[in-house]
């Protein structure tokens, strides 16, 4: 069975079963039987991490992340999984399969807000035109719209095969195609060594996700805190939402708010988990999120005193 056939099976399974079950159903996973011809006993699962609005403390989106396990239950990294396909066509189908799995679980659990989905760099290089068309068909078949989806991409890097200009050209075409279909674009991990401010303006993403290393550096050095603020300002200058990643402590949250970030993401608000786990945590152990949001409200009042009651509204 190929990745394309596995994708069709997942969609078919969802159509046959998901709407008959209540919200909060067990997660839909890709089982070894569904990918038998492509991998050996591989299990693919969805995990989600919330993005939190600094303005009101609400969860405004979830980023979907892949978790994979080998035949003995050993965790495999996404890099391990995406190194398995033997050709570009299988890579494209696998990338779509993973995104479809995430979309199905998102929809089946009645999640609200936007869904952030990562697009593998090799997918960009393999698809020559019609970017987002196939996935749009899948989404609409499931009752989702591209306007509910944020596609996360990396600016450039080793995945371009050493030809950065080729990757940039593909990236520009892909972004144009995605936008025509209603997707929004997030530039992920901005602030790493390869980041380029001029390229940022040229790509003009809707969302700029600032790499977590920037927060860690800002925590250690006041000068880096100023750099973080300037990078947030640059994102705002091109009309983008600025997201600070890697928020693990109240101090990290304080730095992100001081820098002017619009949204934050990180372990302070929850580790990547299935929606059932997220629900259980919010019902049975809401203290972690409450503590984080309490910290957010205190810091928000400190840095934006005129709007100190916004979170309580």
Secondary structure as the mmCIF struct_conf table of DSSP 4:
data_model
#
loop_
_struct_conf.conf_type_id
_struct_conf.id
_struct_conf.beg_label_comp_id
_struct_conf.beg_label_asym_id
_struct_conf.beg_label_seq_id
_struct_conf.end_label_comp_id
_struct_conf.end_label_asym_id
_struct_conf.end_label_seq_id
HELX_RH_AL_P HELX_RH_AL_P1 UNK A 3 UNK A 17
HELX_RH_3T_P HELX_RH_3T_P1 UNK A 18 UNK A 20
BEND BEND1 UNK A 21 UNK A 21
TURN_TY1_P TURN_TY1_P1 UNK A 23 UNK A 24
HELX_LH_PP_P HELX_LH_PP_P1 UNK A 25 UNK A 28
STRN STRN1 UNK A 30 UNK A 30
HELX_RH_3T_P HELX_RH_3T_P2 UNK A 32 UNK A 35
TURN_TY1_P TURN_TY1_P2 UNK A 36 UNK A 38
BEND BEND2 UNK A 39 UNK A 41
STRN STRN2 UNK A 43 UNK A 53
TURN_TY1_P TURN_TY1_P3 UNK A 54 UNK A 56
STRN STRN3 UNK A 59 UNK A 69
TURN_TY1_P TURN_TY1_P4 UNK A 71 UNK A 72
BEND BEND3 UNK A 73 UNK A 73
STRN STRN4 UNK A 75 UNK A 76
HELX_RH_AL_P HELX_RH_AL_P2 UNK A 78 UNK A 82
TURN_TY1_P TURN_TY1_P5 UNK A 83 UNK A 83
BEND BEND4 UNK A 86 UNK A 87
HELX_RH_AL_P HELX_RH_AL_P3 UNK A 88 UNK A 108
TURN_TY1_P TURN_TY1_P6 UNK A 109 UNK A 110
BEND BEND5 UNK A 113 UNK A 113
STRN STRN5 UNK A 114 UNK A 118
HELX_RH_AL_P HELX_RH_AL_P4 UNK A 121 UNK A 126
BEND BEND6 UNK A 129 UNK A 129
TURN_TY1_P TURN_TY1_P7 UNK A 131 UNK A 132
HELX_RH_AL_P HELX_RH_AL_P5 UNK A 133 UNK A 142
TURN_TY1_P TURN_TY1_P8 UNK A 143 UNK A 143
HELX_RH_3T_P HELX_RH_3T_P3 UNK A 146 UNK A 148
STRN STRN6 UNK A 149 UNK A 154
BEND BEND7 UNK A 155 UNK A 156
HELX_RH_3T_P HELX_RH_3T_P4 UNK A 158 UNK A 160
TURN_TY1_P TURN_TY1_P9 UNK A 161 UNK A 162
HELX_RH_AL_P HELX_RH_AL_P6 UNK A 164 UNK A 180
TURN_TY1_P TURN_TY1_P10 UNK A 181 UNK A 182
STRN STRN7 UNK A 184 UNK A 190
TURN_TY1_P TURN_TY1_P11 UNK A 191 UNK A 191
BEND BEND8 UNK A 192 UNK A 192
TURN_TY1_P TURN_TY1_P12 UNK A 193 UNK A 194
HELX_RH_AL_P HELX_RH_AL_P7 UNK A 197 UNK A 203
BEND BEND9 UNK A 206 UNK A 206
STRN STRN8 UNK A 207 UNK A 210
HELX_RH_AL_P HELX_RH_AL_P8 UNK A 212 UNK A 220
HELX_RH_AL_P HELX_RH_AL_P9 UNK A 222 UNK A 237
TURN_TY1_P TURN_TY1_P13 UNK A 238 UNK A 239
HELX_LH_PP_P HELX_LH_PP_P2 UNK A 240 UNK A 240
STRN STRN9 UNK A 241 UNK A 244
BEND BEND10 UNK A 249 UNK A 249
HELX_RH_AL_P HELX_RH_AL_P10 UNK A 250 UNK A 259
TURN_TY1_P TURN_TY1_P14 UNK A 260 UNK A 260
BEND BEND11 UNK A 262 UNK A 262
STRN STRN10 UNK A 263 UNK A 264
BEND BEND12 UNK A 266 UNK A 266
HELX_RH_3T_P HELX_RH_3T_P5 UNK A 267 UNK A 269
BEND BEND13 UNK A 272 UNK A 272
STRN STRN11 UNK A 273 UNK A 273
HELX_RH_AL_P HELX_RH_AL_P11 UNK A 275 UNK A 284
TURN_TY1_P TURN_TY1_P15 UNK A 286 UNK A 286
HELX_RH_AL_P HELX_RH_AL_P12 UNK A 287 UNK A 303
HELX_RH_3T_P HELX_RH_3T_P6 UNK A 305 UNK A 307
TURN_TY1_P TURN_TY1_P16 UNK A 308 UNK A 312
#
